[in-house]
Amino acid sequence: MPRLEQLRKRARELQRAVRAGTPVAVALVAEHGWPGLDVESFTLANAQHLLARTYGLAGWAQLVRHAESPPPVDGVLTVDNRYRVRRGWGAEDDLTRINTAGWEPLFTAEHNGVRVVAFRTSHGPVFAEFTPTTVTVSRVGGDGLTFHTALGTLAGVVPAGTTSVAVEGPADRTARVPAVVADGVFAVPNAFVIDENGLVLRLNGADKGVLVPRDALPDRAVGMVDRPAPPAERDSPEGRRLGAALAMVPVVDAEQWVPGVFAELADGESIQLGSYRGLLLWRLGGATPHVFDFGPVSGPVRDFAVVGKTVALTRVYHGFADGSSDRVVLAGVVDRGRAASVTFHRADGTALPATLAGETLLVSAPDLTAPRERGRVTDRVVVRDGADAVVEDLPYQERA
């Protein structure tokens, strides 16, 4: 978690980037609402609010409280739990998909359904990116960044003594992504897309990073489909909307995503959901789609999620016409084989049934707002099977 002064600096940088019309920054504004915003009038308060939303928080006041309070001893957000890193290990199933004779796995990292394995070989490091349907392998050896893919995976070699690597966009330094570092190599799985400006590598937290122009990078690695799967339907209105959303962002196995709930929200916005192997995608109106991974992520600041055995859901903010909002819908994925209905039971006694479609769910109400961050749990999520028996009864709260 950055210190408060660092967050204030990043908010000022974000404000300048939006006012300058930097594409990445403007896209970030669009992703979190503010339809029709005049970027020239984008205030520092707007930037602080937007920065808080990128941390999964309702606003700047919450982010300040988190920055000023010490993190729990067992809840520090690290690169290893961000990417579910397993060092000295590669999944047996992954290793059977390529010829790894004589290759030693250094680590496996995963993000949004993409796995990256770094190998040590007698000829130098090798990196492999795995999805359920494709495999992409780097060339052997080299220095600096040697591997990048269409899914936003980056990997390469770093000098001896390097303990941390962060990747940034040259035109938008607020888009900073940490990398896994071990044994002289680094990797960022499915988290950074290189644009025409190239990228900046910042080693060991240095004040000044190293600019790598786009034309100095190696060619993008091309994957092969080794486990083909039939595409999901795209003929329905929901399928066409999902297909349009998937074309906007790099996602794992885009053709296999299943269309889910579409709904018109009370404030005039619409939302389209999609899912793939437990991942959730949503798109609010014409904004940039967002992919949510319900895998384990711990830390003092984390995306809100309720995760059970048959259902997983998170909150999606909407209604940003005035630049701020705590209005939410609850969106998630559901095991339709075990769950016939999902209901959100509120503290005031009202029950809001979820809409189910495909493998997704949506709970919406005009007065539904973000949950309290702490305190006694009063709202619950109840899952029932086809015989109306309760399968799960889950507390709805960020953390106790």
N, C-alpha and C positions, 0 to 999 in steps of 0.2 A: 504494500500500500504506500503510495507516495506521501511525502510530508505535505502539510498544508501549503507551505510556500511554493512547493513544486506544482501543486494543483492550481494555485492562483496564476502562476506563470503559464501553465498549459492553457488555462482558460483565456488569458490575454492573447496567446499565440493562436488559439482557435478563433477568437473574434477577428483578429487580423486576417487569418486565412479565409474566413467566410466573406468578409468585406472585400477581399481581393478577388473573390470569385474562384478560389482554388477548387477544382472539380471534386477532389476527395472530401473537402470540408463541406461544400455545398450538398454533396450526396449524403453526408452524415446528417445535415439539417433535414433533408427530405426524408431520410429513413425514420427520423423521430418526429415527423409531423410538420407543423408550420407551413401549410399549403399557401402559396402565393406570397411568401415572405419577401420583402425588399431587403436584399443582403446588405445594402448600404446603411440600413437602420438597425442592423444586428448589434445589440448592445452587449456589454460585458456581462450583465445579468443573464441575458439569453445564453451566452457562451458557457457561463457557470452552470446553468440549468442543464444545458445539453451535455456537458462533460459528466455531470452526475448521472444522467440517463445512460451513458455508455458504461457506467459501473453497475447498472441495474438498480439505481436508487431513484426515489421520487423527485428529489431536488437537491439544490446546493446545500441547504441546511443539514440534510442527512449526511451528505458527503463530508462536510466539515466535522460533524460529530464523529464519524468513523476515523477521519484523519487525526483527530486530536485524542482519541482514545486508544490505549494500547491493545494490540491484537490478542486474542486468546492464545494460550501457550500451544494448544494443539490445532490452531486454526489459521496458520500463516499460509497465505496463498503463494505457492512456489511454482516454479516452472515444471517441476516433476509432477505435481498433482494437476496442474493446468492441462498438461498433455498426457497424463496417465503413463508416465515414463517407467519402463522396466529396464534396468541396466543389466548388461551381460546376457540378454535374453532375446530370442526371436520365436514367434509362435510356430509350432511344427507345421501347421497348415500353410503358413506363408513360405516357409523354407522349402516346402515341396513344390512350390509353383515356379521356382527358378533354380538354376544349377548353382548351388552354394557350396560345392565341394571345396574345402580348404578356406572357406570364409568364416570368420569369427564375429558373431553379433556383438556389437558394442552397446546398443540400446534400441528399444522400440518406443516410438512416441505416436500418440493418436489424437486426432482432433476432427470433430464433425464427420465421423465415419471413415476418415482416411488414416491409414497406418503407414508410418515411415520407419524403416529399419536401417541403421547404419552398421556397416560391416568393416572389419579390418581384413585385408588380404595381403598377400606377399608383394603385390604390385602397387598397393596404396588403398585408400578408402573407397568404398562403393556404397551407394545409397539406393534403396528400392522403395517405391511408393506402391501400396496395395489398396485397392478398393474391392468390394465383393465381386466385381466383374473384370477388373483390369490390373495389369502390372506394368510399372514403369521403372526402368533401371538406369542408373547413371553410368557415365564412362568411368574408367578406373583412374584414380590419382588426380593430380592437378593441385593448384593452390587457389585460395580465395573461394568465391562462390562457384561451384562446379555443377550444380544441379538445380534446375527449377522446372516446374510443371504447370500445366494449365489449371490445376486445382489449387494453386497458391502454395505449393511446397517449395521450400528453399533449403539447400544444404551445401556444405563445403568444408574447407580446411582452414584452420586458424593457427596463428603462431603459437609456439610453446609458451606456456604460462597464462594463456587466455582462460579465464574462468567464467566470463559472461559475455553474451553477444545480444545486441538488440538491433532490429532492422527497422528502418524508417523510410518514409517517402521524402525525397528531396524537397518537394514543394509543400509538404504538409508534415512537419516534424511531430505533430500530435498523433499521427498514425504510427505509433511505436509498438513493435511486437517483440517479445522476448523469445530467445531460442534455447534449445537444449544444447548443452556443451559437455563433451566428454572426450578424453583421449585425443585432443587435437582436432576434433571435428565439431560441427554444429548442424542443427536441423530445426526447421520450423515447419510443422505439418499443416497443410491446408489453412493458412492463416494470413498470407501476404501475397497480393497480386502486383506484379511489376508493371508500371505504366511507362509512358514514353520518356519519363525523366530518370529512369533507372531506380537506384536505391542508395541508401546510406547504411553502412555497417558501423555500429558503435561498440567497441571492444572494451571490456572491463570498466564500463561506466564512464568512459572518457567524455570530456566536455565537448570535444569536436570529433565527429564521425568521419569515416572514409567514404567519399562519394564514388559510386560505381556507375558510370553512365550506361544507358541501355545498350549502346552499340559495343560496349566492352564485355558484356555478359556472354556466356556460352549460349548456343542455340537451346531453345526449349526442348526438353526431352519428350519423346513421343511414346505413349504407352501402347500396349497391345491388349486386346480383349482375349483373355484365356478362359473365361467362364461366362459365356454369353447368357443373357436372360431376356425374356420377352418384354417389350416395352409396356408400360401402363397406358391406360386409355387416355386419349387426348381429344375425343370427339364431342364430349359433353361440354356445356358452358364452363363447368368447374375445371374440366381437363384442359380446355383452351386457356383459361385464366392462369392455371398453374404452369402450363407450358411457357407462357409469356413471362411469368415471374422467374422460372428457372433459367431462362435465356439471359437474365440480367446479372447473375452472380455465379461464380464457380462453385458447383456443388458436386458431391460424389454421385456418380451414376445417374445423371439427370433424367434419363429416359425411364428409369424404374420408379420414380416417385409417384405415389398414389394420390390423386386429388381427394380433398376432404371437404370440410364445411366451408360454405360461402354464406356470408350474412351481411345485410345492411344494418349498420349501427345507428343508434338514436341520433347522433350528431351529424348524420349525413355521410359519414365515411362508410366504406365497405371493407371487408376482410376476407381473404382467401387463404385456406390452410392446405397443406400438403404434408405427406409423411413418407419416410423410408427407413426401415430397420430401426425404429425408435427415435429417429430424428424428426424434428418438427420444423416446418417452414411456414412463415406467415408473410402476407403482403397487405399492408393497409393502403387502400386507394391506389394511387399511382406511385407510392413511395418505393424505395429500394427494398427488396425482400430481405428477410432475416431468417437465419438458420439457428435453431436452438438444439443443443445436445444435452440430454438429461443425464449424462454420465456424471461420475463423482467429481465435484469441484469443491474444495473447502477454502475458507479464508474469511477475514474480517469483512470483506466486501465481496459478495457473490450474487449471481443472478438468482432471483427468487424461484424456487421450484418445490412442488409437492410431488414426491415420487413414491409410488406403491408398487405392488406386485402386478396389478392389472391396469393401472392408470398412472400417468405422469402429466402434470400441468404446470404452467407458468402464467404470469400476468403479462398482458400486452397493453401498453398505454395508448390512449387515443384522445382525440378532442383537443388538438394543439393550436386551434385557430388563433388564440390569444397569446401563444408562446409558452404556456404552462398548463399542466393538467395533472390531476391524480386519478382520473377516470381510467378504468381498466376493463378488459374482458379477460376471462380465463380460457386459455387455449392449451390443448395438449394432445397426447396420443393415448390410445386405449386398446386393450386386447379384446377385440370384438368376440372372440371365441368364449371368453369367460365373463364379460361384462355386457349386460343387456341395457343397463341404464346407469347414468351418473347424475347425482344431485348435489348441489351446493346448498347446505343448510346454514342459514345466517343466525347470528345471535338474537335477532329480533323475532325469530320463529318462522320467518318466511323460508320457503324452499324454492330454489331456482333449478329447474331441470336443464341438463346439458343437451345441446343438439349434437347428435352423432352422425358422422358421414365418413365413409372410407375407414381409415384407422385413426380418425381425429375426433376431438370434441371441442365444443365452444360453449361457455357460459357467459351470457350477456344480460345486462339490465341497465336502465338509464342512471341509476344511483349507485352502481357498483364502483367502489374506489379501492385504492391500494390497502392492504392489510396493515394493522399495527405491526411495528417492527419487533416489539417485545411485549411481554405480559402474559396473562392467563389466556389460554386458547378457548375461544367461544364459537368460532365458525368451523364447519367440518365439511369434508367431501365424502359422500357415501356412494359406494358402488354396489349394484345389485345384479344378480344373474337372471336368467330367463324365468326362474321360478319365484322371483321377487325376494330371494334370500340375500341378506347382506354378505357380500364377498369381502369388502374392505370398508373401514371407517377411519378416515385420515384427518388429522388436524391441519387446518389452513393457517399457516403463520410462517414468517421468515425464519425465525429461530427463537427458542425459548430464552 
